[in-house]
Amino acid sequence: MELQQKFWTWIIGIYSIAIGFFSPLQLLLYAIITTVLLDTFTAILKEWVQIYKLKTTYIKRIRLYFHCIKSSGIRRTFLKLTLYCLGLMSFYLAEVSIFTTSVYISNLIGALILFTELKSICENVDIALGTDIFTKFLKIFRKKVIQKLDGKISDKE
């Protein structure tokens, strides 16, 4: 019994150290988890809207609603969530190991992941609502960023 107690004490100690080490990423990881789950929800909503527009019987439409949620889709979501979180944590580990402090490379990686997921959410909402609001906003934003970058590059030359 004492050996089992030492084992669990050791495991809890390692887990506590890992939680303490990765605590600066806590908010970013929560944001990534939230956006991935929101992306999954909007993708299902998009499929439901497309099924609703079909000219089929009510029973067939109900059956198609339940076929939208597949185990392969849930598996892809879980895999994406796991890869995003583990990738971000490994970047943070490498960053702290190389620079002995955080130089915000992991925050940049996290922001890129968040923007990717937000873009996917906007596309899903546009398709579900049948609008181009978010697509137009993204085009305007992209145009403004390119103009800013061109202005800074031409100023330095």
C-alpha beads as a LAMMPS data file, in Angstrom:
LAMMPS data file: protein, C-alpha beads

157 atoms
156 bonds

1 atom types
1 bond types

-500.0 500.0 xlo xhi
-500.0 500.0 ylo yhi
-500.0 500.0 zlo zhi

Masses

1 110.0

Atoms # bond

1 1 1 0.000 0.000 0.000
2 1 1 2.842 2.390 0.750
3 1 1 4.384 1.846 -2.693
4 1 1 1.083 2.760 -4.368
5 1 1 0.818 5.889 -2.227
6 1 1 4.367 6.966 -3.199
7 1 1 3.564 6.351 -6.850
8 1 1 0.461 8.575 -6.769
9 1 1 2.294 11.248 -4.806
10 1 1 4.997 11.243 -7.476
11 1 1 2.442 11.444 -10.314
12 1 1 0.557 14.299 -8.633
13 1 1 3.844 16.145 -8.087
14 1 1 4.810 15.893 -11.768
15 1 1 1.311 16.951 -12.809
16 1 1 1.488 19.981 -10.486
17 1 1 4.848 21.026 -11.913
18 1 1 3.499 20.741 -15.476
19 1 1 0.401 22.788 -14.593
20 1 1 2.595 25.463 -13.027
21 1 1 4.968 25.541 -15.997
22 1 1 2.223 25.905 -18.603
23 1 1 0.067 28.297 -16.556
24 1 1 0.977 31.343 -18.733
25 1 1 -0.775 29.592 -21.620
26 1 1 -3.952 28.903 -19.670
27 1 1 -6.073 31.712 -21.114
28 1 1 -4.837 31.073 -24.649
29 1 1 -5.603 27.361 -24.371
30 1 1 -9.116 28.124 -23.113
31 1 1 -9.649 30.484 -26.055
32 1 1 -8.453 27.834 -28.518
33 1 1 -10.719 25.189 -26.983
34 1 1 -13.679 27.582 -27.136
35 1 1 -13.111 28.553 -30.776
36 1 1 -12.634 24.946 -31.902
37 1 1 -15.873 23.913 -30.187
38 1 1 -17.650 26.958 -31.636
39 1 1 -16.313 26.058 -35.076
40 1 1 -17.704 22.543 -34.670
41 1 1 -21.074 23.938 -33.610
42 1 1 -21.249 26.358 -36.559
43 1 1 -20.252 23.582 -38.989
44 1 1 -23.121 21.435 -37.699
45 1 1 -25.465 24.435 -37.915
46 1 1 -24.348 25.055 -41.504
47 1 1 -25.137 21.440 -42.418
48 1 1 -28.558 21.657 -40.739
49 1 1 -29.448 24.791 -42.685
50 1 1 -28.442 23.124 -45.934
51 1 1 -30.563 20.064 -45.060
52 1 1 -33.514 22.309 -44.171
53 1 1 -33.397 23.806 -47.657
54 1 1 -33.716 20.375 -49.288
55 1 1 -37.048 19.457 -50.834
56 1 1 -37.541 16.133 -49.056
57 1 1 -40.022 14.624 -46.675
58 1 1 -40.057 15.566 -43.033
59 1 1 -38.956 12.089 -41.877
60 1 1 -36.009 11.993 -44.275
61 1 1 -34.959 15.481 -43.206
62 1 1 -34.994 14.425 -39.521
63 1 1 -32.859 11.409 -40.399
64 1 1 -30.392 13.636 -42.259
65 1 1 -30.179 16.002 -39.267
66 1 1 -28.896 13.185 -37.098
67 1 1 -26.503 11.971 -39.780
68 1 1 -24.698 15.339 -39.712
69 1 1 -23.063 14.475 -36.433
70 1 1 -20.696 11.611 -37.198
71 1 1 -18.047 9.960 -35.102
72 1 1 -15.449 10.810 -37.761
73 1 1 -16.292 14.513 -37.420
74 1 1 -16.034 14.346 -33.635
75 1 1 -12.732 12.488 -34.023
76 1 1 -11.394 15.208 -36.351
77 1 1 -12.446 17.894 -33.878
78 1 1 -10.779 16.083 -30.987
79 1 1 -7.634 15.510 -33.077
80 1 1 -7.516 19.163 -34.126
81 1 1 -8.000 20.297 -30.542
82 1 1 -5.278 17.949 -29.289
83 1 1 -2.801 18.953 -31.992
84 1 1 -3.417 22.666 -31.451
85 1 1 -2.941 22.426 -27.686
86 1 1 0.056 20.080 -27.769
87 1 1 1.674 22.108 -30.555
88 1 1 1.244 25.336 -28.627
89 1 1 2.588 23.746 -25.457
90 1 1 5.612 22.336 -27.302
91 1 1 6.347 25.750 -28.847
92 1 1 6.174 27.272 -25.379
93 1 1 8.471 24.564 -23.983
94 1 1 11.009 25.155 -26.767
95 1 1 10.719 28.920 -26.359
96 1 1 11.420 28.810 -22.629
97 1 1 14.185 26.236 -23.092
98 1 1 16.008 28.303 -25.718
99 1 1 15.457 31.840 -24.431
100 1 1 15.020 30.996 -20.685
101 1 1 11.925 33.206 -20.735
102 1 1 8.882 33.697 -22.910
103 1 1 9.498 35.966 -25.901
104 1 1 5.867 35.688 -27.042
105 1 1 6.456 33.326 -29.971
106 1 1 3.903 30.948 -28.469
107 1 1 1.417 33.833 -28.183
108 1 1 1.887 34.553 -31.888
109 1 1 1.310 30.873 -32.719
110 1 1 -1.814 30.886 -30.534
111 1 1 -3.105 34.030 -32.239
112 1 1 -2.613 32.431 -35.651
113 1 1 -4.561 29.367 -34.512
114 1 1 -7.345 31.590 -33.167
115 1 1 -7.572 33.640 -36.359
116 1 1 -7.717 30.453 -38.439
117 1 1 -10.582 29.115 -36.354
118 1 1 -12.392 32.486 -36.335
119 1 1 -12.145 32.631 -40.133
120 1 1 -13.668 29.155 -40.332
121 1 1 -16.466 30.201 -37.968
122 1 1 -17.180 33.290 -40.102
123 1 1 -17.329 31.194 -43.272
124 1 1 -19.725 28.715 -41.631
125 1 1 -21.988 31.513 -40.379
126 1 1 -21.999 33.152 -43.814
127 1 1 -23.077 29.910 -45.474
128 1 1 -25.670 29.181 -42.781
129 1 1 -27.216 32.646 -42.965
130 1 1 -26.793 33.019 -46.707
131 1 1 -24.928 36.302 -46.370
132 1 1 -21.496 37.673 -47.251
133 1 1 -21.074 39.955 -44.232
134 1 1 -18.090 38.190 -42.699
135 1 1 -16.503 37.447 -46.055
136 1 1 -16.676 41.130 -47.012
137 1 1 -15.272 42.110 -43.626
138 1 1 -12.344 39.695 -44.076
139 1 1 -11.638 41.078 -47.556
140 1 1 -11.626 44.663 -46.234
141 1 1 -9.397 43.649 -43.319
142 1 1 -6.979 41.835 -45.659
143 1 1 -6.873 44.864 -47.973
144 1 1 -6.107 47.228 -45.070
145 1 1 -3.331 44.968 -43.765
146 1 1 -1.728 44.747 -47.205
147 1 1 -1.905 48.538 -47.567
148 1 1 -0.236 49.000 -44.164
149 1 1 2.482 46.507 -45.029
150 1 1 3.111 48.126 -48.408
151 1 1 3.325 51.543 -46.755
152 1 1 5.882 50.335 -44.212
153 1 1 7.974 48.559 -46.832
154 1 1 8.027 51.576 -49.159
155 1 1 8.928 53.899 -46.231
156 1 1 12.000 51.843 -45.371
157 1 1 13.280 51.724 -48.965

Bonds

1 1 1 2
2 1 2 3
3 1 3 4
4 1 4 5
5 1 5 6
6 1 6 7
7 1 7 8
8 1 8 9
9 1 9 10
10 1 10 11
11 1 11 12
12 1 12 13
13 1 13 14
14 1 14 15
15 1 15 16
16 1 16 17
17 1 17 18
18 1 18 19
19 1 19 20
20 1 20 21
21 1 21 22
22 1 22 23
23 1 23 24
24 1 24 25
25 1 25 26
26 1 26 27
27 1 27 28
28 1 28 29
29 1 29 30
30 1 30 31
31 1 31 32
32 1 32 33
33 1 33 34
34 1 34 35
35 1 35 36
36 1 36 37
37 1 37 38
38 1 38 39
39 1 39 40
40 1 40 41
41 1 41 42
42 1 42 43
43 1 43 44
44 1 44 45
45 1 45 46
46 1 46 47
47 1 47 48
48 1 48 49
49 1 49 50
50 1 50 51
51 1 51 52
52 1 52 53
53 1 53 54
54 1 54 55
55 1 55 56
56 1 56 57
57 1 57 58
58 1 58 59
59 1 59 60
60 1 60 61
61 1 61 62
62 1 62 63
63 1 63 64
64 1 64 65
65 1 65 66
66 1 66 67
67 1 67 68
68 1 68 69
69 1 69 70
70 1 70 71
71 1 71 72
72 1 72 73
73 1 73 74
74 1 74 75
75 1 75 76
76 1 76 77
77 1 77 78
78 1 78 79
79 1 79 80
80 1 80 81
81 1 81 82
82 1 82 83
83 1 83 84
84 1 84 85
85 1 85 86
86 1 86 87
87 1 87 88
88 1 88 89
89 1 89 90
90 1 90 91
91 1 91 92
92 1 92 93
93 1 93 94
94 1 94 95
95 1 95 96
96 1 96 97
97 1 97 98
98 1 98 99
99 1 99 100
100 1 100 101
101 1 101 102
102 1 102 103
103 1 103 104
104 1 104 105
105 1 105 106
106 1 106 107
107 1 107 108
108 1 108 109
109 1 109 110
110 1 110 111
111 1 111 112
112 1 112 113
113 1 113 114
114 1 114 115
115 1 115 116
116 1 116 117
117 1 117 118
118 1 118 119
119 1 119 120
120 1 120 121
121 1 121 122
122 1 122 123
123 1 123 124
124 1 124 125
125 1 125 126
126 1 126 127
127 1 127 128
128 1 128 129
129 1 129 130
130 1 130 131
131 1 131 132
132 1 132 133
133 1 133 134
134 1 134 135
135 1 135 136
136 1 136 137
137 1 137 138
138 1 138 139
139 1 139 140
140 1 140 141
141 1 141 142
142 1 142 143
143 1 143 144
144 1 144 145
145 1 145 146
146 1 146 147
147 1 147 148
148 1 148 149
149 1 149 150
150 1 150 151
151 1 151 152
152 1 152 153
153 1 153 154
154 1 154 155
155 1 155 156
156 1 156 157
